[in-house]
């Protein structure tokens, strides 16, 4: 462990700065960093909406191709004409300028040039894994091997994520649980609430909330089986998240509309009223096939909502008897039975948990200690 008392200069790399779980978590970290511990810089491969929410004293950089300044796009064309990789050229220049002690790579999908160049420059690389093994399918085998080879430290967002990293042979793995920004939740709820009447839902109906992009990975195909098992239950499902207009969505939507009209409402992507929708619900349903440590389960628990989930990963580290039910099978009927138990017990206390462990300011203490542990010197 380092004894250095000065702040660490860290260049944070992210793929899109869009409003996804891993990106939101990074930006929650950035907005709360202690400047006596970290001097932050950000490089984003896309100009996502979250960049506008960065504190004004955190500089951010984009590839020349994403810049508005015309001369940077022209310079990119010149570099390509000289057979020089514009991103590599830019990152070399950026490192000379900021002299970052650490390149902090957020998620495994960040451009692999960051890993190879960081290694060439002798920069210490830290990679934050937000993914379980199913997500490894979306990067090349050699990309994953580069991460493991060139990352001095790998950080996992849950114990099961850390376990997968160690399974691949990495010996320096640290845990930083995902967390929520409770102030953002509180502020949105102070701005108002959504009424059941607004959505055409009766007061006696038990409302289950599912959150996430409407996809197979999130369990979209389970809906007909779940609804079949809940035929006699007075409940409905709100699915909050971006809709993929693909064939699977068309199939499920068609079946649901025909057999259970009004039982499922797909809201589409939400931002300003997202937490208001979760607050409206009576429980959170997680039919996902894999979740490393879902932010929505933390949000739901913070708002006093019981959770029913398949044993899809990090949920098993969080949900206990007081918070809900984790189903060990991958049978939709078993999931529905868990939902029935929760509806019968009415676990929802509809109150905010003020002693909640997985909030931004409590977890930032852990993150700052983690950064100090990594330190500027060799571990």
C-alpha positions in Angstrom: 0.0 0.0 0.0 1.2 3.5 -0.9 1.9 6.1 1.8 1.6 8.9 -0.7 -0.7 11.7 0.5 -1.2 13.6 -2.8 -4.1 13.0 -5.2 -3.8 10.4 -7.9 -4.1 11.6 -11.5 -6.5 9.2 -13.2 -7.7 9.1 -16.8 -11.1 7.4 -16.9 -12.0 5.6 -20.1 -15.6 4.9 -21.0 -17.2 3.6 -24.2 -20.3 5.8 -24.7 -21.3 8.0 -21.7 -24.9 6.8 -22.4 -27.4 6.1 -19.7 -26.6 2.5 -19.0 -25.9 0.9 -15.7 -22.1 0.8 -15.9 -21.9 4.3 -17.3 -24.3 5.8 -14.7 -22.2 4.2 -12.0 -19.0 5.7 -13.4 -20.6 9.1 -13.5 -21.9 8.8 -9.9 -18.3 8.1 -8.9 -17.0 11.0 -10.9 -19.4 13.5 -9.4 -18.5 12.6 -5.9 -14.7 12.1 -6.1 -12.6 13.6 -3.3 -10.0 15.9 -5.1 -7.5 15.2 -2.3 -7.6 11.6 -3.4 -8.1 11.8 -7.2 -7.5 14.3 -10.0 -9.9 13.0 -12.7 -9.9 13.2 -16.5 -12.4 11.5 -18.8 -12.0 10.1 -22.3 -15.3 8.9 -23.9 -15.4 7.2 -27.2 -18.9 8.6 -27.9 -20.6 11.9 -26.8 -23.3 10.4 -24.6 -25.8 12.5 -22.6 -24.0 11.9 -19.3 -21.0 14.1 -20.3 -23.3 17.1 -19.8 -23.7 16.1 -16.1 -20.0 16.0 -15.3 -18.8 18.6 -12.8 -17.3 21.6 -14.6 -13.8 21.0 -13.2 -13.5 17.5 -14.8 -12.1 17.8 -18.3 -13.4 15.3 -20.9 -12.1 14.4 -24.2 -13.6 12.8 -27.3 -12.1 11.1 -30.4 -11.3 13.7 -33.1 -14.2 12.1 -35.2 -16.7 13.1 -32.5 -15.5 16.6 -32.0 -17.5 19.7 -33.2 -14.3 21.6 -34.0 -13.8 21.3 -37.7 -10.0 21.5 -37.5 -9.8 18.4 -35.3 -11.8 16.4 -37.9 -9.5 17.7 -40.6 -6.4 16.8 -38.5 -7.9 13.3 -38.1 -8.0 13.0 -41.9 -4.4 14.1 -42.2 -3.3 11.5 -39.6 -5.1 8.8 -41.4 -3.5 9.9 -44.7 -0.1 9.5 -43.0 -1.2 6.0 -41.8 -1.2 7.2 -38.2 -4.0 5.9 -36.0 -5.8 9.1 -34.8 -7.0 7.6 -31.5 -3.5 6.4 -30.6 -1.9 9.7 -31.6 -4.5 11.6 -29.5 -4.1 9.4 -26.4 -0.3 9.7 -26.5 -0.6 13.5 -26.6 -3.2 13.4 -23.9 -1.1 11.3 -21.6 1.9 13.7 -22.1 -0.5 16.5 -21.0 -2.3 15.0 -18.0 0.5 12.6 -16.9 -2.1 10.2 -15.4 -0.8 7.6 -12.9 -3.6 5.3 -13.7 -5.8 4.6 -16.8 -9.1 3.4 -15.3 -11.1 1.4 -17.9 -14.8 1.3 -17.2 -16.3 -2.0 -18.5 -14.7 -4.7 -20.7 -16.1 -3.2 -24.0 -13.8 -0.2 -24.1 -11.6 0.0 -27.2 -8.7 -2.4 -26.8 -6.3 0.2 -28.1 -6.5 1.7 -24.6 -5.0 -1.5 -23.2 -2.2 -1.9 -25.8 -1.1 1.7 -25.7 -1.3 2.0 -21.9 1.0 -1.0 -21.7 3.4 0.6 -24.2 3.5 3.8 -22.2 4.0 2.0 -18.9 0.8 3.4 -17.5 -0.9 1.3 -14.8 -4.2 0.0 -16.0 -7.2 -0.7 -13.8 -10.2 -2.4 -15.4 -13.7 -2.3 -13.8 -15.7 -5.3 -14.7 -19.5 -4.8 -14.6 -20.1 -8.0 -16.6 -20.6 -11.7 -16.0 -19.6 -14.4 -18.4 -22.6 -14.0 -20.7 -21.3 -10.6 -21.7 -17.9 -11.9 -22.6 -19.6 -13.0 -25.9 -19.6 -9.4 -27.1 -15.8 -9.0 -27.2 -13.1 -11.0 -28.9 -11.2 -13.7 -27.1 -8.0 -11.7 -27.6 -9.6 -8.6 -26.2 -10.5 -10.3 -23.0 -7.0 -11.8 -22.8 -5.5 -8.3 -23.2 -7.6 -7.0 -20.3 -6.4 -9.8 -18.0 -2.8 -9.5 -19.2 -2.4 -5.7 -19.1 -4.6 -4.8 -16.1 -2.6 -4.5 -13.0 -5.8 -4.5 -11.0 -9.3 -5.8 -12.0 -12.3 -4.5 -10.0 -15.5 -6.4 -9.9 -18.9 -5.0 -9.1 -20.0 -8.0 -7.0 -18.4 -11.1 -5.4 -19.5 -13.3 -8.2 -18.0 -11.0 -10.8 -14.7 -11.1 -8.9 -14.9 -14.9 -8.8 -15.2 -15.1 -12.6 -12.2 -12.8 -13.0 -10.1 -15.0 -10.6 -11.3 -18.1 -12.5 -9.5 -16.7 -15.6 -6.3 -16.4 -13.6 -6.0 -12.8 -12.5 -4.6 -12.6 -9.1 -5.2 -8.9 -8.1 -9.0 -8.5 -8.0 -10.7 -6.0 -5.8 -14.4 -5.6 -5.0 -16.3 -2.3 -5.5 -20.1 -2.9 -5.2 -22.4 -1.0 -7.5 -24.5 1.6 -5.8 -27.2 4.2 -6.3 -27.2 8.0 -6.2 -29.9 8.4 -3.5 -30.0 12.2 -4.0 -31.1 11.8 -7.6 -33.9 9.4 -6.5 -35.0 11.7 -3.7 -35.0 14.8 -5.9 -37.1 13.2 -8.7 -39.6 11.9 -6.2 -39.9 15.4 -4.7 -40.9 16.7 -8.1 -44.1 14.6 -8.0 -45.5 11.1 -8.3 -47.3 9.0 -10.9 -50.9 8.1 -10.1 -52.4 4.7 -11.0 -55.3 6.6 -12.6 -52.8 8.1 -15.0 -52.0 4.6 -16.3 -55.5 3.2 -16.0 -54.5 0.8 -13.1 -57.0 0.1 -10.3 -56.0 0.7 -6.7 -56.3 -3.0 -5.7 -54.0 -4.3 -8.5 -50.5 -5.4 -7.5 -48.1 -3.7 -9.8 -44.8 -5.5 -10.7 -42.0 -3.5 -12.3 -39.4 -4.8 -14.7 -36.6 -2.5 -15.6 -34.1 -2.8 -18.5 -34.0 -2.9 -22.3 -36.8 -5.1 -23.6 -34.7 -8.1 -24.8 -34.3 -11.9 -24.6 -31.4 -11.4 -22.1 -33.7 -9.5 -19.7 -36.3 -12.4 -19.9 -38.8 -11.0 -22.4 -39.7 -14.5 -23.6 -40.7 -15.5 -20.1 -43.7 -13.1 -20.0 -46.3 -15.5 -21.5 -45.4 -18.3 -19.2 -45.4 -15.9 -16.1 -48.8 -14.5 -17.1 -50.2 -18.0 -17.6 -49.2 -18.9 -14.1 -50.7 -15.7 -12.7 -54.1 -16.0 -14.5 -56.1 -15.8 -11.3 -53.9 -13.1 -9.7 -55.0 -9.4 -9.6 -51.7 -8.0 -10.9 -50.1 -6.3 -13.8 -46.5 -5.7 -15.1 -44.9 -2.3 -16.0 -41.8 -2.8 -18.1 -39.5 0.3 -18.0 -36.9 0.5 -20.7 -36.0 0.9 -24.3 -37.9 -1.3 -26.7 -36.1 -3.3 -29.3 -38.5 -3.4 -32.2 -37.5 -6.9 -33.2 -39.4 -10.1 -33.9 -39.3 -11.4 -30.3 -40.9 -8.2 -29.0 -43.6 -8.4 -31.7 -44.3 -12.0 -30.8 -44.5 -11.4 -27.0 -46.5 -8.2 -27.4 -49.0 -9.9 -29.8 -49.5 -12.8 -27.4 -49.9 -10.6 -24.4 -52.3 -8.2 -26.1 -54.5 -11.1 -27.3 -54.6 -13.2 -24.2 -54.0 -10.7 -21.3 -55.0 -7.2 -22.5 -53.9 -4.5 -20.1 -51.7 -6.9 -18.1 -48.4 -5.5 -19.4 -47.5 -1.9 -20.1 -44.3 -1.2 -22.0 -43.3 2.4 -21.1 -40.3 2.7 -23.4 -37.2 4.5 -22.2 -37.6 6.8 -19.2 -35.4 9.4 -17.6 -37.2 12.3 -15.8 -39.9 10.0 -14.3 -38.1 6.7 -14.0 -37.9 6.6 -10.2 -41.5 7.8 -10.0 -42.5 4.6 -11.9 -40.5 2.4 -9.6 -42.2 4.1 -6.6 -45.6 3.4 -8.2 -44.8 -0.3 -8.3 -45.5 -2.8 -5.4 -42.6 -5.1 -6.3 -39.7 -5.6 -8.6 -39.6 -8.5 -10.9 -36.2 -9.6 -12.4 -36.5 -12.4 -15.0 -33.1 -11.6 -16.4 -30.8 -14.5 -17.4 -27.8 -12.7 -16.0 -27.2 -9.6 -13.8 -23.9 -8.8 -12.2 -25.2 -6.5 -9.5 -28.3 -4.7 -10.9 -28.8 -1.0 -10.0 -32.6 -1.4 -10.2 -32.6 -4.0 -7.4 -30.8 -1.4 -5.3 -33.2 1.3 -6.3 -36.2 -0.8 -5.6 -34.8 -1.9 -2.2 -34.1 1.7 -1.3 -37.7 2.5 -2.0 -39.0 -0.4 0.1 -40.0 -2.7 -2.8 -39.8 -6.5 -2.5 -37.8 -8.3 -5.2 -38.5 -11.5 -7.0 -35.7 -12.7 -9.2 -34.0 -15.7 -10.8 -30.7 -16.5 -9.3 -29.0 -14.6 -12.1 -25.8 -13.5 -10.4 -25.2 -10.7 -7.9 -28.8 -10.7 -6.8 -28.0 -13.7 -4.6 -25.5 -11.5 -2.6 -28.2 -8.9 -1.9 -31.7 -10.3 -1.6 -32.5 -12.0 1.7 -35.8 -13.0 3.2 -36.6 -9.4 4.2 -35.9 -8.1 0.7 -37.7 -10.8 -1.4 -37.2 -14.1 -3.0 -34.5 -15.5 -5.2 -35.6 -18.5 -7.4 -32.9 -21.1 -8.0 -34.5 -22.7 -11.0 -34.9 -21.2 -14.5 -38.6 -22.1 -14.6 -41.0 -19.3 -15.2 -43.7 -21.1 -13.1 -41.3 -21.1 -10.1 -40.8 -17.4 -10.6 -44.5 -16.9 -10.6 -44.9 -18.9 -7.4 -42.4 -16.5 -5.8 -44.4 -13.6 -7.0 -47.6 -15.1 -5.5 -45.9 -15.5 -2.1 -44.8 -11.8 -2.1 -48.3 -10.7 -3.2 -49.8 -12.8 -0.4 -47.5 -11.3 2.2 -47.6 -7.8 0.9 -43.9 -7.2 1.8 -43.9 -3.7 0.3 -43.6 -1.1 3.0 -43.3 1.7 0.5 -40.8 3.6 2.6 -37.3 4.9 1.9 -34.5 3.0 3.6 -32.3 5.7 5.1 -29.7 3.3 6.5 -29.2 1.7 3.1 -25.6 0.5 2.6 -25.4 0.8 -1.2 -25.7 4.5 -1.6 -23.3 6.8 -3.3 -21.8 8.6 -0.3 -21.3 5.4 1.7 -19.7 3.5 -1.2 -17.5 6.5 -2.2 -15.7 6.1 1.1 -14.9 2.5 0.0 -13.9 3.6 -3.5 -11.5 6.2 -2.2 -9.9 3.7 0.1 -9.6 1.3 -2.8 -7.8 4.0 -4.9 -5.4 4.7 -2.0 -4.8 0.9 -1.7 -3.8 0.8 -5.4 -1.5 3.8 -4.8 1.1 5.2 -7.1 3.7 2.7 -6.1 3.8 -0.9 -7.3 1.4 -3.1 -5.3 
